[in-house]
Amino acid sequence: MTDFYSLVVKKSAERELRAIPKTDLRRMTERLRGLRNNPRPPDCEKLSGYDHYRIRQGDYRMVYAVDDDARVVTLVKVGHRREVYR
């Protein structure tokens, strides 16, 4: 049996998710669910200078942290690609 990671969404990220159009939000939700099985998918990228990763979905980026000991993925930030890293 595969051990799944828990997915935790910070309140700030939850607010950012509410601002995203529904069509993009549906795809992003699927990507986030996939992180429970594999927190480091092949298309993720580790952010330099941080202990965070990012995945892309269209014009949006999702930044998250992984705690392997506690088996938790924490969604830190969500935003449009031109604004998310600011």
C-alpha positions in Angstrom: 0.0 0.0 0.0 1.3 3.5 -0.9 1.6 6.0 1.8 0.0 9.3 0.9 1.1 12.8 1.9 -1.4 15.1 3.6 -2.1 18.3 1.8 -2.3 21.5 3.9 -3.3 24.8 2.3 -2.2 28.0 4.1 -5.0 30.6 4.6 -3.2 33.0 2.4 -3.0 30.4 -0.4 -6.7 29.6 0.1 -7.5 33.3 -0.5 -5.4 33.3 -3.7 -7.1 30.2 -5.0 -10.5 31.9 -4.7 -9.3 34.6 -7.1 -8.5 32.2 -9.9 -11.0 31.5 -12.7 -13.0 28.3 -12.3 -11.6 26.6 -15.5 -8.0 27.0 -14.3 -9.0 26.2 -10.7 -10.3 22.8 -11.7 -7.0 21.9 -13.4 -5.0 23.2 -10.4 -7.1 21.2 -8.0 -6.2 18.0 -9.9 -2.5 18.9 -9.9 -2.7 19.5 -6.1 -4.4 16.1 -5.5 -1.6 14.5 -7.5 1.0 15.9 -5.0 -0.5 13.6 -2.4 0.8 10.6 -4.3 4.1 12.2 -5.6 5.1 15.5 -4.0 8.0 15.9 -6.4 6.5 15.2 -9.9 8.9 15.3 -12.9 7.8 18.8 -13.9 8.3 20.4 -10.5 11.3 22.7 -9.9 13.1 23.4 -6.6 13.3 27.2 -6.0 16.8 28.4 -5.3 17.4 29.9 -1.9 14.2 28.3 -0.5 13.1 24.9 0.7 10.1 25.2 -1.7 9.1 23.7 -5.0 6.8 25.0 -7.7 4.6 23.4 -10.3 3.0 25.1 -13.3 -0.5 25.0 -14.5 -1.1 27.2 -17.5 -0.2 30.8 -16.5 -0.4 30.0 -12.8 2.3 28.8 -10.4 1.8 26.9 -7.2 4.6 27.1 -4.6 4.7 24.4 -1.9 6.9 22.9 0.8 7.4 19.2 1.5 8.0 17.7 4.9 9.0 14.0 4.3 9.2 13.1 8.0 5.6 14.2 8.7 4.5 13.3 5.2 2.9 16.7 4.6 2.7 18.9 1.5 2.0 22.6 2.4 0.7 24.9 -0.3 2.4 28.2 0.4 1.5 30.5 -2.5 -0.6 30.5 -5.7 -0.6 33.2 -8.3 -0.1 34.3 -11.9 3.4 33.6 -13.2 4.3 37.3 -13.4 3.3 37.9 -9.7 3.9 34.8 -7.7 7.6 35.2 -7.0 7.3 38.8 -5.7 
